[in-house]
Amino acid sequence: MTTVTFGVACAPYQAIRTLHQLADDNAPNPECAEEIKKSTYVDDAHNGADTKKQVRQKIHDVRTTFAAGGMHLTKFHANDQEVLSEVPIEQQLHYIAGTDPKLPVKILGHLYDPQTDCFKIQVKAPSKITPTKRGLLSFTAGIYDTLGWILPFVMLLRMLIQEQWIKKATWDEKIDEAFETQFKKMIEQLPLLQSISIPRWIGCVSGQTVDIIGFADASFKGYCAVVFSRIKTGTAHLIRLLAAKGRVTPLKTKANKENPNITIPKLELQALVLLAQLLKEIVNNFTNILVTLTSYTDSEIALAWIRSNKEHDVKFIRQRVAKVRKVIIPSALHYVKSEENPADVGSRGATPAELAEHKLWFQGPKWLQEDSLPSTPFITSPNICITIDEEIFQPIEAFQSLKKGIKVLA
């Protein structure tokens, strides 16, 4: 078989496996082969370099490699016209698409502006607002935000959907007037999201050290993790929002008085698990760059669980502490005030109007610009002194067991 049949279950694997084999067989150097494997998604390839000379060499190597397999690359685009001018115009994206080369283009679904080298946010308003659970869910599912840049807004929508589940509303039943007003107000504010710009380049080059700083937070409605990069540039620091993830609190484990088994500290711990997963994904994408990890939580209880030398008796806590420690070193996890925690924005949600002006979410706390980050002292072997008053223990003799006596007197 020499043709990949589209539509069959094995087609995606065959297509990607063909590219990998092509890279192994025809790439001029191991670096080029690795670049093709890592930067190609289906039929799109995205890459970059520190200098124009390196970019030109990569373009030449990749084109040569694919040409050896009878594949001729087209739809080239770049944020530098000098580099792009070396590619024949008939192979450039704007020529094939018949668009202005200065206009933003789509990169794997994200709107990218090559003139400013920034990603733009674009959320289309529905042509017809359907104030039902079905309409709310359909609109929310249509928002493409793979890196969580507008997560606070998405979280607010998820919370509205969950409220409809709590009320046991049917799919096409009209939502309450208060929820409908809130939903319509958010739709009207969607154009404000277009003012948000996310710089593509985080400011680092090969061999440079990058500080990766993560934040975690939880509330009764949801929990969130957000990660920033920090790079020293002269006397200041360049801060960039990298990615964020969030979850609404599951109804079966909703933290409330009816279900005291799941508490805010446990949700804060779950937020740290989410942060650990996000940090692992981000660090794996850095090559030839030194990375330092620092994490923050506004829960002193969750911080104590992570830093404790003793294995916790509760299985829920014990398992999640183990997951966090696989990525986050206990001594690199510190306490941060809630008002200085960007993840607090994601765990509570924000309207488009609030999010567009929210500096804490996009730039992090002000102290990220300082040379030294705030830290919480790490005590490995605390010395505990206990003073016993004999009179306190006298009533215990009246109980059948020490355990029962402690339970009553505590």
N, C-alpha and C positions, 0 to 999 in steps of 0.2 A: 504493500500500500504506500503510495507516494503522495497522497492528497489527504489533508486534514478535513474530515467531514464535520461541518458545523451542525450543532444541535444535539449530537450524541454526548453521552455523559463523560466520555474520555477526551473530548475535544480540547478543553482548557489545558489539561495536563499535557497533551501531545504538542500543543502550540508552544507552551513554555519550555517543555523539555527539548523541543527542536532548537529554540534560541540558546539554551544552555549548551547543547552539543555544538552548535555553530560557533559559540564563543570559545569553547575548549579547542576546537579544531582549527579555527582560522584567525583568532585574535593575535595581533603582532606581539603582545606581551601579556603576562599574567594579570597586570593591573587593569588592562582593557577588558579582559575576560570577566574579571570580578565586577567591574563597573557595569557591564552589560547585564550581568545576572542580578545585580542589586537595584539598578535604576530603571529597569524595564518592567512595565505593567501592561500585560496583554500586548497591545500594539503601540503603546506610547513609551518613549524613553525620555527621562529628564536627568540632567546632570549639570555640573558646574565645576569651576576651578578657581584658584587664587589669582591667576594672571591670564591675560588675553592669549599669551603664547601657549599656555597649557590648554586653554579651551580649543584653540585652533588644532592642536595636536590630537586632542580627544575626538574632535569632529572627524578628522582625517582617519584615525584608527577605527572608529565605529563604522564609518561609511565603507571603509575597505573590508572590514569583517563581514558586514551584512551583504555587500556586493558579491563576496565569494560564495554566498549561498543563494545568489540570484534575487536578493531582496534589496531594492533601491530605496533608501530613506528619503522622505519628503516632509513637508510641513515644518520646516525649521523656523525657530523663533528664538530671539535672545533679547536681553535688556541692554545690549551694546550694539549699536548700528555698525560699528567698525568690524566687529566679529561677524555679524550677520551678512555684511556686504560681500564676504568671501564665498558665500553659498550662492549658487545660481538662483536668480530671482524666481524662476519657474518652480523651484523646490522650496520656496519660502511659504509660510503659512498664509500670510495676508494675500499673496498672489493667488493661491489655490482657492482660498475662501472668498476672495473678492471683497476684502474689508480693508479699512484704513490701518496701516501698520502701527499707528499711535494709539489705537483703541485697545482696551483690555481684552484679554483672551482667556479661554477656559483651560485650566491645567488640572486634569483629573477631577473635574467638576467644580474646582475653585476658581473664582474670578481673579485674574492676575493682571496688574497694570505694569507693563515693562518700562514705561516712562518714569514712574516713581519707585519701581522695584518693590511694590507692595501688593499684598492681597487685599481685595475688597470684599465687603459683605453684601450679598444680594439675596433678599428674601422676597419672593413675589407674593403680593397680596392676592387672595382668592377673588376670582371674578364675581362670585356670589357668596356672601357670608351665610353659612348655614349654622344657626345657633343650636346645634344638637351634639350629642356625644360623638356621633359618626363624623360630623363636619369638623369638630374640634380635633379628633384623632387624625383625620385625613390631612388637615393642615399641618399638624405637628410632624407627622411622618414625612411630609414633603420638604421639610427643612433639611438641607444638606450642610451639615456642620461636623465633619469627621474629626476635627481637631479640638472641638469644644470652645472655639473663640467666642461664641455668643451663647455659651451654656446657661448663664443665669436666665436668659429669656426662654430658652427651651425647657429649663427646669420649671419655670413658672407655668408653662403650658401643661407640662406633665402633671403638676400638682392640681391644675384645674380638671384634668381628665380623671385623676384619682378621686377627686371630690364627687364626680358624677358616678363613679363606681360605688362609693360609700353610700350615696343616695339611692343606689340601685335604679338609676334612670335607664330607660330603654334606649336602643340605638337612635331612633328617630324622634324621641321625645324632646320637646323644646326645653332647654336648660333654664334655670331660674333667672329672673330678670337681673339680679345682681351680677351673676356670672356672665350673662349675655352682655351687659354693659361693660364689664371688665374686658371681655374678649374683643368686642368691637373697638374699644379704646386702644388695645394693643395693635389691632390691625391698622388703625389710623396712624399709629406711630411708626410703622414699618419703614417708611422712607428715611427716618432718622438713622437707621442702621447703615445706610450708605455712606455716612460720614466716617465710619470706622475703617482704619487702615492698619494692616498688620505687616510690618516690614519682613520681607523674605529673608534677607541676610541678617544674621544675628551678631555679626561683627567679628567672627573668629576666622583664623586661617590655620593651616596645617602646623602642628607643633605647639599651638597656643593652649593655654589652660582656660577652661570654661567652668564657671561655678553654676551648677544646676541646683536650683533651690525650689523645694516643693512645700506646699501648704495643704493641710487637710482640716475639714470641719464637718460637723453634723448638726442638724436641728431635728425637731419633731417631724418635719415634713420630708427631709432628704439629707443626703450627705454628698460631699464634693471633694475633689482633689485637683489642684492646679499647680503647674510647674513653670518656672521662669528660668531664663539664662542670664548670667551676669558676667560681663567681660570688662577688664580694666582698660580704659582708654585715656591715657594721660593722667589728669587729676580727677577724672570722673569715672563713672561706670555706665556701661551700656546695658540697659535692662530690656529684655524681650519676653513677651508672653509666648510660650511654646505650645502648650496643650492643656486641656482640662477634661475631666470626666466627672459625671455625676449620676446619682441614682435617687429615685424617690424611695422613701421608706416603705417596704412591702406591707400590705394591709394585714397579713397574717402575723407580722412582728411589729406592728405599729407601736411606737413608744407612747403609751398613755396609761392612765390609772387602771383601765380595764385589763391591761396586760403588762404588769410590772416586771416581767422577766426580761424584756428588752428595754434598756435604759439609755439615756443620752451617752454616758461613757462607753457603752458597748457599741453604739452607733458611731461614736468618734473613733473607736478602734477599727470598725469596718471601713471608715473613711481612710484610715492609715493603710489598710490592706489595698484599697483602691489606688492610693498614692504610690505604694510600692510597685504595683503592677504597671502604672503609668511611667514611673521612673525607669523601670527595667526596659520598657519599650523604647523610651527616648535615648537612653545610654547606648543601646544596641545600634542606634543609627549614627553614632559618632565614630568616625575613623580617623586615625592619625591626629587625634586631639585628646589632650589630657582633661579628664573630667573629675571634679570634686562634688560630692553630694552632701547637701544639708537640707534637713526637713524640719517643719514646724507644725505644732498642733496647739490649739487653745484649750485642750483638756489635760489637766494635771493628773487625773486618774489614769487616763490612757497612757500618758507619758510614764507614769510609775509602773504600769503593767509591762511596758516594753523594756524598761530599764531594770526591772526586778531580777535578781539572781534566782529567785525561787520559782519553781514551776507552779502555775496557778491550778487550783483544784477544779475550776469550772472549765469544761471541755470547750465551750464556745470561745472563751478568752484564750485558753492555752493554744488552740489551733491557729487562731488569728495572730497571736503574738509570734508564733513560729514563722508564719508567712511574711510578716513585716520584717523580721530579723534577717531573712534571707537576702533582702535588698538594702534595708536601712540599718546602719550600725547604730546601736542604742546611744552611743556617745555623740552621734551626729544628729540626734533628734532633740529638739528644744521646744520650749514653751513660748507662745506668742499671744499677745492680747487679742481678744475677739475683734476689736475695732481696727486692728492692724493686720487681720488675717483675710487675704483676698478670697480664700475658699468660703468664707462666711457669706459672700455675695452669691456664690453658686448654690450653696445649700438652702438659701432662703428665696432665691429667684429675684428677677428684676425685669421691669418693663423696658421696651426699646428706648424710651426717653431717658430712663434712669441709667441704662447700660451705656448708651452713647457718650455720656458724660462721666462715667465712673472711672476715675484715675486709679483707684486702688485695684480694680480688676485688671486693667491693661498695663499698669506700671508697677504694681506691687507697693508695699509700704515704703515710706520715704527713706528708712534706714538702709535700704538696699544700696543706696548711693554712698554709704559710709564704707571706709576701708575694712573695718572689722564688723562682722555680723554678731548680733546678740546671741548669747548662749546661756544655757542652764547648767550650773555645776553638776558634774556627774560623780556620784558617790558610789564607789564599787563595794566597799565593805563598811557600812555604817556601824558605829559603836553605840549600842543601845543600853541604857542604864535603867534598871527597874527597881523601884523602892516598894517594899511590901509592908503593909500595915497588918499585923496579926489580927487586930480586931475585925477587919473587913472579912476575914476568912472564917471567923467563928460561926456565923450562921450557916455555912455550907454543911456543917455536921448534921443539920436538921434534914438534909435532903438525902435521897437514896443513892445518888451518884453525883460525882463532881460535874459531869456534863450538864445534868439537870439544874444543878445549883448555879452554874455560870449563866445558863440560859435565863433563869429567873432574875438573877441579880444584875445582869449586864444592863 
